[in-house]
Amino acid sequence: VHERLPHWLERQLEEIAKRIWPDSPKSLEFRGADSFDIKMLANNRAYWDRAVAQVTAQRAHWPGETPPSGLSFGPEAGGG
């Protein structure tokens, strides 16, 4: 079954991802929610500076990693 709207939206998001991260556009994930139950326990400049440094340090490894959307959990994941 082909759904026109999601297919069109996926193509558009892929084009945006290519502009943001041309070397690995599939590594970006777009979320369809604007509200998350997240509490920032250390929401200050030092926290975000460290977070950005960690992301920058790990970014080169991301293309070789399995994205969360490709992970499997539970008994079926290991084949039994």
MDTraj code that builds the backbone (N, CA, C; nanometers):
import mdtraj as md
import numpy as np

residues = "VAL HIS GLU ARG LEU PRO HIS TRP LEU GLU ARG GLN LEU GLU GLU ILE ALA LYS ARG ILE TRP PRO ASP SER PRO LYS SER LEU GLU PHE ARG GLY ALA ASP SER PHE ASP ILE LYS MET LEU ALA ASN ASN ARG ALA TYR TRP ASP ARG ALA VAL ALA GLN VAL THR ALA GLN ARG ALA HIS TRP PRO GLY GLU THR PRO PRO SER GLY LEU SER PHE GLY PRO GLU ALA GLY GLY GLY".split()
xyz = np.array([
    [0.0849, -0.1172, 0.0000],
    [0.0000, 0.0000, 0.0000],
    [0.0897, 0.1239, 0.0000],
    [0.0662, 0.2113, -0.0912],
    [0.1444, 0.3349, -0.1020],
    [0.0598, 0.4498, -0.0507],
    [0.1113, 0.5183, 0.0481],
    [0.0402, 0.6341, 0.1024],
    [0.1089, 0.7599, 0.0532],
    [0.0382, 0.8393, -0.0213],
    [0.0976, 0.9569, -0.0861],
    [0.1574, 1.0576, 0.0113],
    [0.0823, 1.0982, 0.1120],
    [0.1305, 1.2032, 0.2003],
    [0.2568, 1.1615, 0.2750],
    [0.2602, 1.0459, 0.3418],
    [0.3844, 1.0088, 0.4109],
    [0.5027, 0.9952, 0.3154],
    [0.4793, 0.9433, 0.1961],
    [0.5882, 0.9286, 0.0992],
    [0.6418, 1.0654, 0.0586],
    [0.5522, 1.1591, 0.0317],
    [0.5937, 1.2947, -0.0039],
    [0.6707, 1.3581, 0.1098],
    [0.6216, 1.3424, 0.2319],
    [0.6865, 1.4006, 0.3486],
    [0.8247, 1.3388, 0.3695],
    [0.8364, 1.2093, 0.3526],
    [0.9659, 1.1431, 0.3689],
    [1.0678, 1.1983, 0.2699],
    [1.0272, 1.2162, 0.1458],
    [1.1192, 1.2721, 0.0459],
    [1.1635, 1.4115, 0.0842],
    [1.0712, 1.4929, 0.1334],
    [1.1048, 1.6291, 0.1730],
    [1.2017, 1.6293, 0.2913],
    [1.1780, 1.5415, 0.3891],
    [1.2672, 1.5336, 0.5047],
    [1.4060, 1.4841, 0.4640],
    [1.4116, 1.3937, 0.3683],
    [1.5414, 1.3474, 0.3193],
    [1.6193, 1.4617, 0.2550],
    [1.5514, 1.5471, 0.1808],
    [1.6182, 1.6618, 0.1197],
    [1.6714, 1.7583, 0.2264],
    [1.5928, 1.7796, 0.3311],
    [1.6383, 1.8654, 0.4404],
    [1.7601, 1.8023, 0.5079],
    [1.7541, 1.6725, 0.5350],
    [1.8656, 1.6031, 0.6000],
    [1.9928, 1.6113, 0.5159],
    [1.9793, 1.6038, 0.3850],
    [2.0973, 1.6145, 0.2973],
    [2.1626, 1.7515, 0.3078],
    [2.0818, 1.8546, 0.3281],
    [2.1378, 1.9892, 0.3437],
    [2.2061, 2.0051, 0.4792],
    [2.1488, 1.9424, 0.5823],
    [2.2046, 1.9539, 0.7171],
    [2.3302, 1.8690, 0.7315],
    [2.3241, 1.7450, 0.6818],
    [2.4353, 1.6522, 0.6997],
    [2.4549, 1.5752, 0.5694],
    [2.5194, 1.6362, 0.4707],
    [2.5311, 1.5748, 0.3385],
    [2.6053, 1.4419, 0.3372],
    [2.6981, 1.4206, 0.4306],
    [2.7750, 1.2957, 0.4320],
    [2.6942, 1.1760, 0.4822],
    [2.5914, 1.2009, 0.5614],
    [2.5159, 1.0905, 0.6200],
    [2.3729, 1.1330, 0.6538],
    [2.2930, 1.1677, 0.5535],
    [2.1583, 1.2180, 0.5817],
    [2.0679, 1.1166, 0.6517],
    [2.0921, 0.9867, 0.6339],
    [2.0080, 0.8854, 0.6981],
    [2.0346, 0.8756, 0.8478],
    [2.1424, 0.9393, 0.8942],
    [2.1740, 0.9352, 1.0370],
    [2.0890, 1.0321, 1.1184],
    [2.0220, 1.1246, 1.0516],
    [1.9352, 1.2186, 1.1221],
    [1.7967, 1.1581, 1.1392],
    [1.7365, 1.1857, 1.2519],
    [1.6000, 1.1407, 1.2761],
    [1.5122, 1.2609, 1.3013],
    [1.3986, 1.2631, 1.2370],
    [1.3013, 1.3686, 1.2587],
    [1.1866, 1.3099, 1.3396],
    [1.1455, 1.3810, 1.4405],
    [1.0373, 1.3342, 1.5273],
    [0.9094, 1.4084, 1.4945],
    [0.7992, 1.3391, 1.5040],
    [0.6703, 1.3977, 1.4717],
    [0.5964, 1.4543, 1.5910],
    [0.6614, 1.4619, 1.7064],
    [0.5960, 1.5152, 1.8254],
    [0.6643, 1.6458, 1.8672],
    [0.5880, 1.7329, 1.9256],
    [0.6468, 1.8577, 1.9734],
    [0.6468, 1.8651, 2.1258],
    [0.6091, 1.7563, 2.1896],
    [0.6061, 1.7537, 2.3345],
    [0.6641, 1.6217, 2.3844],
    [0.7609, 1.6305, 2.4727],
    [0.8238, 1.5123, 2.5286],
    [0.8262, 1.5265, 2.6800],
    [0.8204, 1.4167, 2.7496],
    [0.8261, 1.4178, 2.8953],
    [0.9718, 1.4089, 2.9393],
    [1.0462, 1.5162, 2.9141],
    [1.1882, 1.5210, 2.9460],
    [1.2108, 1.6318, 3.0475],
    [1.2822, 1.5981, 3.1525],
    [1.3178, 1.6995, 3.2516],
    [1.4676, 1.7234, 3.2427],
    [1.5069, 1.8459, 3.2145],
    [1.6478, 1.8821, 3.2072],
    [1.6965, 1.9117, 3.3485],
    [1.7716, 1.8183, 3.4049],
    [1.8174, 1.8337, 3.5427],
    [1.9333, 1.9318, 3.5539],
    [2.0068, 1.9493, 3.4462],
    [2.1213, 2.0408, 3.4484],
    [2.1111, 2.1332, 3.3281],
    [2.0076, 2.2121, 3.3240],
    [1.9809, 2.2982, 3.2096],
    [2.0535, 2.4322, 3.2270],
    [2.1858, 2.4283, 3.2026],
    [2.2657, 2.5496, 3.2138],
    [2.3748, 2.5488, 3.1076],
    [2.4473, 2.6565, 3.0959],
    [2.5473, 2.6715, 2.9900],
    [2.6553, 2.5628, 2.9966],
    [2.7056, 2.5313, 3.1156],
    [2.8105, 2.4301, 3.1296],
    [2.7609, 2.2933, 3.0816],
    [2.6373, 2.2600, 3.1149],
    [2.5793, 2.1318, 3.0710],
    [2.5750, 2.1249, 2.9186],
    [2.5234, 2.2294, 2.8558],
    [2.5088, 2.2276, 2.7110],
    [2.6432, 2.2353, 2.6399],
    [2.7410, 2.3061, 2.6963],
    [2.8754, 2.3065, 2.6379],
    [2.9335, 2.1661, 2.6370],
    [2.9167, 2.0939, 2.7470],
    [2.9662, 1.9559, 2.7554],
    [2.8895, 1.8652, 2.6581],
    [2.7576, 1.8832, 2.6494],
    [2.6773, 1.8017, 2.5586],
    [2.7212, 1.8221, 2.4135],
    [2.7434, 1.9458, 2.3745],
    [2.7882, 1.9754, 2.2379],
    [2.9256, 1.9139, 2.2130],
    [3.0147, 1.9214, 2.3117],
    [3.1479, 1.8615, 2.2970],
    [3.1379, 1.7103, 2.2788],
    [3.0480, 1.6453, 2.3518],
    [3.0302, 1.5007, 2.3385],
    [2.9742, 1.4635, 2.2005],
    [2.8762, 1.5387, 2.1553],
    [2.8184, 1.5132, 2.0226],
    [2.9251, 1.5311, 1.9153],
    [3.0013, 1.6371, 1.9251],
    [3.1066, 1.6650, 1.8277],
    [3.2107, 1.5536, 1.8263],
    [3.2489, 1.5050, 1.9447],
    [3.3498, 1.3993, 1.9546],
    [3.3002, 1.2668, 1.8976],
    [3.1708, 1.2392, 1.9085],
    [3.1171, 1.1101, 1.8653],
    [3.0610, 1.1104, 1.7230],
    [3.0434, 1.2259, 1.6657],
    [2.9763, 1.2379, 1.5357],
    [3.0394, 1.1522, 1.4267],
    [3.1708, 1.1414, 1.4246],
    [3.2384, 1.0637, 1.3201],
    [3.2024, 0.9151, 1.3260],
    [3.1596, 0.8661, 1.4408],
    [3.1257, 0.7244, 1.4563],
    [2.9831, 0.6919, 1.4132],
    [2.8972, 0.7901, 1.4051],
    [2.7557, 0.7658, 1.3805],
    [2.7235, 0.6947, 1.2494],
    [2.7884, 0.7272, 1.1386],
    [2.7501, 0.6598, 1.0141],
    [2.7630, 0.5069, 1.0203],
    [2.8528, 0.4559, 1.1019],
    [2.8710, 0.3111, 1.1116],
    [2.7830, 0.2448, 1.2153],
    [2.7055, 0.3217, 1.2895],
    [2.6203, 0.2664, 1.3941],
    [2.4788, 0.2415, 1.3426],
    [2.4109, 0.1472, 1.4067],
    [2.2723, 0.1192, 1.3723],
    [2.1850, 0.2287, 1.4335],
    [2.1031, 0.2949, 1.3528],
    [2.0156, 0.3981, 1.4091],
    [1.9111, 0.3345, 1.4999],
    [1.8579, 0.4097, 1.5965],
    [1.7565, 0.3535, 1.6852],
    [1.6396, 0.2902, 1.6105],
    [1.6040, 0.3449, 1.4959],
    [1.4919, 0.2892, 1.4196],
    [1.5235, 0.1511, 1.3630],
    [1.6506, 0.1114, 1.3615],
    [1.6881, -0.0197, 1.3089],
    [1.7189, -0.1224, 1.4166],
    [1.7071, -0.0841, 1.5431],
    [1.7370, -0.1760, 1.6515],
    [1.6184, -0.2669, 1.6806],
    [1.6474, -0.3861, 1.7283],
    [1.5440, -0.4797, 1.7681],
    [1.5700, -0.5230, 1.9125],
    [1.4647, -0.5402, 1.9878],
    [1.4754, -0.5812, 2.1273],
    [1.3834, -0.6987, 2.1517],
    [1.4126, -0.7733, 2.2542],
    [1.3270, -0.8839, 2.2934],
    [1.3795, -1.0160, 2.2402],
    [1.3045, -1.1236, 2.2637],
    [1.3502, -1.2573, 2.2254],
    [1.3757, -1.2722, 2.0758],
    [1.2995, -1.2023, 1.9938],
    [1.3138, -1.2164, 1.8489],
    [1.4457, -1.1569, 1.7998],
    [1.5001, -1.0602, 1.8716],
    [1.6201, -0.9902, 1.8252],
    [1.7390, -1.0829, 1.8098],
    [1.7550, -1.1775, 1.9020],
    [1.8694, -1.2688, 1.8951],
    [1.8393, -1.3970, 1.8216],
    [1.7249, -1.4081, 1.7666],
    [1.6890, -1.5299, 1.6928],
    [1.6334, -1.6399, 1.7811],
    [1.5915, -1.6050, 1.9031],
    [1.5313, -1.7093, 1.9840],
    [1.5231, -1.6815, 2.1234],
])
top = md.Topology()
chain = top.add_chain()
for i, resn in enumerate(residues, 1):
    res = top.add_residue(resn, chain, resSeq=i)
    for name in ("N", "CA", "C"):
        top.add_atom(name, md.element.get_by_symbol(name[0]), res)
traj = md.Trajectory(xyz[None], top)
